[in-house]
Amino acid sequence: MDNIQEWSKIKLKILDYYLDVYRNIMKSTEEKYSVKWNYTYIDAFCGPGLHIDDDKIIDGSPLIAIKKDFFNEYIFIDTDVKKMNNLKKTIQTNIDVDLKNIEYIKMDSNRYILNNLDIRNSYKYVCFLDPYGSHLEWQVVEKLVQTENADLIIHFSIMDLRRNLENESSKERIDKFFGSTKWCGIVHTDKETLFGKQEEKITDYENNLLNHYIENIRSLTKKIFVTEKPLKLTNSKNASLYYLIFTSPKEAGLKVATQAIKKFQKEANDVPKKYKNRMDSSNMEPDNGLF
Ligand SMILES: C[S@@+](CC[C@H](N)C(=O)[O-])C[C@H]1O[C@@H](n2cnc3c(N)ncnc32)[C@H](O)[C@@H]1O
């Protein structure tokens, strides 16, 4: 189990809240129109299911979803076999759920979603796409959004991009994340100098990358709503770590997301303050790990 950081706790709180509101809206829509849908929750980078929070154990994203007692089926994916085994054991021993409705997939979620996942029209999907860095491939987002049947929560890791944009060995991964090489033109510009044209980094490239990604999502289909202002998570030193981007084929889905962001953005902004207070009282450097 990993020691959870403040920003990750907020990520889990927002997921918890979002799923509650999503469930309530879907139930009342079903009642209103006398319809019944099936629901699948996909957690594509699911982790071990439990995290350590100081002296407590708290639920990770798969357990938060399963405890809503709402989805008809769950697909949990992680490359880490040990984490998957722990998750399976925790669910089998602690949760009252029909185990045949849960799939545990131990492989790269990009490959699984692209090659093995059959999307059924009669189902509605909520997909939590929460890797450590920019490991979610664009083609996956494209496939899920184009079903027009899936609500997505996407972890957009600006920290990973900031660290690796100039790194030749990361270029292929970042190309796959954005689905093209166009991001390069958003980060750099050619400037005329006394010595001829020189490449320069654009000052606001982080916002530009985020907007480029959001615009690309919007261009995938007409039936898509994307949060104008994603939730921004920062670390103890007030450096931006990642954004949570919400997408939905329905306007009501966007409302759920906007409500959730509104509720948690202030708490997310206060993360550095929380660490500062903790340091003031303990005189310790906070752990700056990404999780
Ligand atoms: C940020 S953690 C997930 C935390 C979890 N969503 C939670 O909030 O409780 C990211 C997880 O992605 C897994 N992972 C990394 N690369 C992956 C990949 N290509 N496919 C599937 N899982 C991957 C890691 O093993 C790790 O458990």
Ligand as a Chemical Component Dictionary entry (heavy atoms), coordinates in Angstrom:
data_LIG
# 
_chem_comp.id                   LIG 
_chem_comp.type                 NON-POLYMER 
_chem_comp.pdbx_formal_charge   0 
_chem_comp.three_letter_code    LIG 
# 
loop_
_chem_comp_atom.comp_id 
_chem_comp_atom.atom_id 
_chem_comp_atom.alt_atom_id 
_chem_comp_atom.type_symbol 
_chem_comp_atom.charge 
_chem_comp_atom.model_Cartn_x 
_chem_comp_atom.model_Cartn_y 
_chem_comp_atom.model_Cartn_z 
_chem_comp_atom.pdbx_ordinal 
LIG C1  C1  C 0  -2.218 6.937  -9.617  1  
LIG S1  S1  S 1  -2.207 5.196  -9.459  2  
LIG C2  C2  C 0  -3.909 4.799  -9.383  3  
LIG C3  C3  C 0  -4.567 5.129  -8.094  4  
LIG C4  C4  C 0  -6.024 4.774  -8.037  5  
LIG N1  N1  N 0  -6.758 5.334  -9.169  6  
LIG C5  C5  C 0  -6.617 5.343  -6.770  7  
LIG O1  O1  O 0  -6.946 6.543  -6.777  8  
LIG O2  O2  O -1 -6.780 4.607  -5.791  9  
LIG C6  C6  C 0  -1.774 4.634  -11.036 10 
LIG C7  C7  C 0  -1.789 3.123  -11.227 11 
LIG O3  O3  O 0  -1.592 2.855  -12.622 12 
LIG C8  C8  C 0  -0.862 1.657  -12.759 13 
LIG N2  N2  N 0  -0.316 1.663  -14.123 14 
LIG C9  C9  C 0  0.767  2.322  -14.599 15 
LIG N3  N3  N 0  0.862  2.161  -15.931 16 
LIG C10 C10 C 0  -0.203 1.407  -16.318 17 
LIG C11 C11 C 0  -0.691 0.941  -17.556 18 
LIG N4  N4  N 0  -0.044 1.211  -18.684 19 
LIG N5  N5  N 0  -1.824 0.219  -17.580 20 
LIG C12 C12 C 0  -2.497 -0.065 -16.443 21 
LIG N6  N6  N 0  -2.074 0.351  -15.223 22 
LIG C13 C13 C 0  -0.954 1.072  -15.163 23 
LIG C14 C14 C 0  0.132  1.687  -11.618 24 
LIG O4  O4  O 0  0.554  0.384  -11.265 25 
LIG C15 C15 C 0  -0.693 2.362  -10.506 26 
LIG O5  O5  O 0  -1.283 1.399  -9.669  27 
# 
loop_
_chem_comp_bond.comp_id 
_chem_comp_bond.atom_id_1 
_chem_comp_bond.atom_id_2 
_chem_comp_bond.value_order 
_chem_comp_bond.pdbx_ordinal 
LIG C1  S1  SING 1  
LIG S1  C2  SING 2  
LIG S1  C6  SING 3  
LIG C2  C3  SING 4  
LIG C3  C4  SING 5  
LIG C4  N1  SING 6  
LIG C4  C5  SING 7  
LIG C5  O1  DOUB 8  
LIG C5  O2  SING 9  
LIG C6  C7  SING 10 
LIG C7  O3  SING 11 
LIG C7  C15 SING 12 
LIG O3  C8  SING 13 
LIG C8  N2  SING 14 
LIG C8  C14 SING 15 
LIG N2  C9  SING 16 
LIG N2  C13 SING 17 
LIG C9  N3  DOUB 18 
LIG N3  C10 SING 19 
LIG C10 C11 SING 20 
LIG C10 C13 DOUB 21 
LIG C11 N4  SING 22 
LIG C11 N5  DOUB 23 
LIG N5  C12 SING 24 
LIG C12 N6  DOUB 25 
LIG N6  C13 SING 26 
LIG C14 O4  SING 27 
LIG C14 C15 SING 28 
LIG C15 O5  SING 29 
# 
